[in-house]
């Protein structure tokens, strides 16, 4: 297990937990944190004992966004910084074979919000909120945040949220589909881990391929989705997991999935 400075990382019962751990800086995402997040994501991908990954945070809030005190952190432009350091983290989650859950409390701002939103699933404390401060800083959204906001809210509501540097409370985040569940702040940790533990008992191949299919829907024609489903259904239906699960169904037993 690696030793990290800006995140905590642990694995238990097939669930990996990555915790942003710069509470004094409101978990502002520094260059070192970006590097360590990528290493942790790579570790999760390579670890066969990990099926579900939870991304959470220590302290009073999820993240204040980029650590502005570092400036460009050695890069010539922000574009270069995003492409070289943020994009690999975000796309590491998108392209992962595992399901990611973000557990959000307090403020979830800027590109920190993009990190939370890119996860496959999200659970949010009832006192948490998304915050898009970009316009107030003379900036555009980044980290793919425009994609999530427009798809969830539609163009007019999305650009209003941006132009007003708006805050979206948990109840509205659930309404627009940014998050799956809203729970009390004191229950967030236990609910997130319980959800992850339940999902970790699921079929890894089915989760992996369903994620691939559903991630591609927005950029695909209906017939392409149909064809992809058919192809991957063949892979799943001929797997040991599926064959044993069908037998367990008829025998009225609980299926145990091994990922084979």
C-alpha positions in Angstrom: 0.0 0.0 0.0 1.4 3.4 -1.0 1.9 6.2 1.5 0.2 9.4 0.4 0.5 13.0 1.8 -2.7 14.6 0.5 -5.1 11.7 0.4 -5.9 8.7 2.5 -6.3 5.4 0.8 -7.6 2.1 2.1 -9.1 -1.2 0.9 -11.5 -3.4 2.9 -14.0 -6.0 1.8 -13.5 -5.2 -2.0 -14.2 -1.5 -1.4 -11.4 1.1 -1.9 -11.8 4.4 -0.2 -10.0 7.5 -1.4 -10.2 10.5 0.9 -9.1 14.0 0.0 -7.1 15.0 3.0 -6.1 18.7 3.0 -8.8 19.8 5.5 -6.9 23.1 6.4 -7.1 24.1 2.8 -10.7 22.9 2.3 -9.3 20.1 0.2 -8.2 22.4 -2.5 -6.7 20.2 -5.2 -2.9 20.8 -5.3 -0.5 19.4 -7.8 0.6 16.7 -5.4 -3.0 15.8 -4.8 -3.6 15.4 -8.5 -0.6 13.2 -8.8 -1.6 11.1 -5.8 -5.2 10.8 -7.0 -4.0 9.4 -10.3 -1.8 6.9 -8.5 -4.6 5.8 -6.2 -7.0 5.4 -9.2 -4.3 3.3 -11.0 -3.9 1.2 -7.9 -7.6 0.5 -7.7 -7.7 -0.5 -11.4 -4.9 -3.0 -11.0 -6.2 -4.5 -7.7 -8.4 -7.5 -8.4 -9.7 -7.3 -4.8 -11.2 -3.8 -5.5 -14.7 -3.8 -7.0 -16.1 -0.4 -5.9 -14.3 2.9 -5.2 -15.6 5.6 -2.8 -14.2 9.1 -3.2 -14.9 11.2 -0.1 -13.1 14.0 1.9 -11.9 14.9 5.3 -12.8 18.2 7.1 -15.6 20.7 6.6 -16.2 20.2 2.9 -15.6 18.0 -0.1 -13.3 20.4 -2.0 -12.8 24.1 -2.7 -11.6 23.3 -6.2 -8.1 24.0 -7.6 -5.5 25.3 -5.2 -5.1 28.7 -6.7 -2.2 29.6 -4.4 0.0 27.3 -6.6 -0.7 29.2 -9.8 0.1 27.2 -12.8 2.4 24.8 -10.8 5.1 24.8 -13.4 3.0 24.7 -16.5 2.9 27.4 -19.2 -0.9 27.5 -19.5 -3.9 26.3 -17.6 -4.8 24.2 -20.6 -1.6 22.3 -20.3 -2.2 21.8 -16.6 -5.7 20.5 -17.2 -4.6 18.2 -20.0 -1.6 16.8 -18.2 -2.9 16.5 -14.6 -6.6 16.8 -14.3 -7.7 15.0 -17.5 -5.9 11.7 -16.6 -7.6 11.7 -13.2 -11.1 12.3 -14.6 -10.7 9.9 -17.5 -9.2 7.3 -15.2 -12.6 7.2 -13.5 -14.6 7.3 -16.7 -12.5 4.5 -18.3 -12.3 2.4 -15.1 -13.7 -1.1 -15.0 -14.9 -0.3 -11.4 -17.9 1.7 -10.3 -17.0 4.9 -8.4 -19.2 6.5 -5.8 -18.6 10.1 -4.6 -19.7 10.9 -1.0 -20.2 14.7 -0.8 -20.4 16.9 2.2 -20.1 20.6 2.7 -18.9 22.7 -0.2 -18.2 20.9 -3.5 -16.8 23.6 -5.7 -15.1 24.3 -9.0 -13.1 21.4 -10.5 -13.7 19.6 -7.2 -17.3 19.4 -8.2 -16.3 18.0 -11.6 -14.3 15.2 -9.7 -17.5 14.4 -7.7 -19.8 14.5 -10.7 -17.7 12.3 -12.9 -18.1 9.4 -10.5 -20.7 6.8 -11.7 -22.8 7.3 -8.6 -23.1 10.0 -5.9 -24.5 10.4 -2.4 -24.7 13.8 -0.8 -25.2 15.1 2.7 -28.3 17.2 3.2 -26.3 20.2 4.1 -23.9 20.0 1.1 -24.0 22.0 -2.1 -22.4 22.4 -5.5 -20.8 25.7 -6.1 -19.7 27.0 -9.5 -17.5 30.1 -8.7 -15.9 30.3 -12.2 -17.7 33.5 -13.5 -16.8 35.4 -10.3 -13.2 34.6 -11.0 -13.4 35.5 -14.7 -13.1 31.9 -15.7 -15.1 29.3 -17.7 -16.1 25.9 -16.2 -13.5 23.2 -16.4 -12.9 19.6 -15.7 -15.9 18.7 -17.9 -18.3 20.5 -15.6 -20.2 22.1 -18.5 -21.1 18.6 -19.7 -22.6 17.5 -16.4 -24.5 20.7 -15.8 -26.0 21.1 -19.2 -27.0 17.4 -19.4 -28.6 17.6 -16.0 -30.3 21.0 -16.1 -30.6 22.0 -19.7 -28.8 25.0 -21.3 -30.8 27.8 -19.8 -30.6 26.7 -16.2 -27.0 25.6 -16.6 -25.8 28.9 -17.9 -27.8 30.8 -15.3 -26.0 28.7 -12.6 -22.7 29.6 -14.1 -23.4 33.3 -14.8 -24.6 33.8 -11.2 -21.7 31.8 -9.7 -24.5 29.8 -8.2 -24.8 27.3 -5.4 -27.0 24.3 -5.8 -28.2 22.8 -2.5 -28.4 19.0 -2.0 -32.2 18.8 -2.6 -31.8 20.4 -6.0 -28.8 18.3 -6.8 -30.9 15.2 -6.3 -33.8 16.7 -8.3 -31.6 17.4 -11.3 -29.9 14.0 -11.1 -26.4 15.2 -10.1 -26.6 12.8 -7.2 -28.5 9.5 -6.5 -29.3 10.0 -2.8 -29.4 12.7 -0.2 -28.9 11.6 3.4 -28.3 13.4 6.8 -24.8 14.6 7.2 -24.2 12.3 10.2 -25.2 9.3 8.1 -23.2 10.1 5.0 -20.2 8.0 5.8 -22.1 4.9 6.9 -24.6 5.1 4.0 -21.8 5.5 1.4 -19.9 2.5 2.8 -23.0 0.4 3.1 -24.0 1.2 -0.5 -20.5 0.4 -1.7 -20.5 -2.9 0.2 -23.8 -3.9 -1.4 -22.6 -3.1 -4.9 -19.3 -4.9 -4.2 -21.4 -8.1 -4.0 -22.6 -7.6 -7.5 -21.4 -9.0 -10.8 -18.1 -7.3 -11.7 -18.3 -8.2 -15.4 -21.9 -6.9 -15.7 -21.0 -3.7 -13.9 -17.9 -3.2 -16.0 -19.7 -3.6 -19.4 -22.9 -1.8 -18.4 -20.7 1.2 -17.4 -19.0 1.0 -20.8 -22.4 0.9 -22.6 -24.0 3.7 -20.6 -21.0 6.0 -20.7 -21.1 5.8 -24.5 -24.9 6.4 -24.9 -24.6 10.2 -25.3 -22.3 9.9 -28.2 -24.0 6.9 -29.9 -26.8 6.2 -32.2 -29.6 3.9 -30.9 -28.6 1.1 -33.3 -24.9 1.3 -32.1 -26.0 1.0 -28.5 -28.2 -2.0 -29.4 -25.3 -3.7 -31.2 -22.9 -3.0 -28.3 -25.4 -4.4 -25.8 -25.8 -7.5 -27.9 -22.0 -8.1 -28.2 -21.3 -7.6 -24.5 -24.3 -9.6 -23.5 -22.7 -12.5 -25.3 -19.5 -12.0 -23.2 -21.6 -11.8 -19.9 -24.0 -14.7 -20.7 -21.1 -17.1 -21.4 -19.2 -16.1 -18.2 -19.0 -18.4 -15.3 -20.6 -15.7 -13.1 -23.7 -15.6 -15.2 -24.1 -19.3 -15.6 -23.7 -19.8 -11.8 -26.1 -16.9 -11.1 -28.8 -18.5 -13.4 -28.4 -21.8 -11.5 -28.6 -20.0 -8.2 -31.8 -18.2 -9.4 -33.6 -21.5 -10.1 -32.3 -23.0 -6.9 -33.5 -19.9 -4.9 -30.0 -19.3 -3.6 -27.9 -16.1 -3.4 -25.5 -15.7 -6.4 -21.9 -15.2 -5.5 -19.9 -13.4 -8.1 -16.2 -13.8 -8.7 -15.7 -11.8 -11.9 -15.0 -14.8 -14.1 
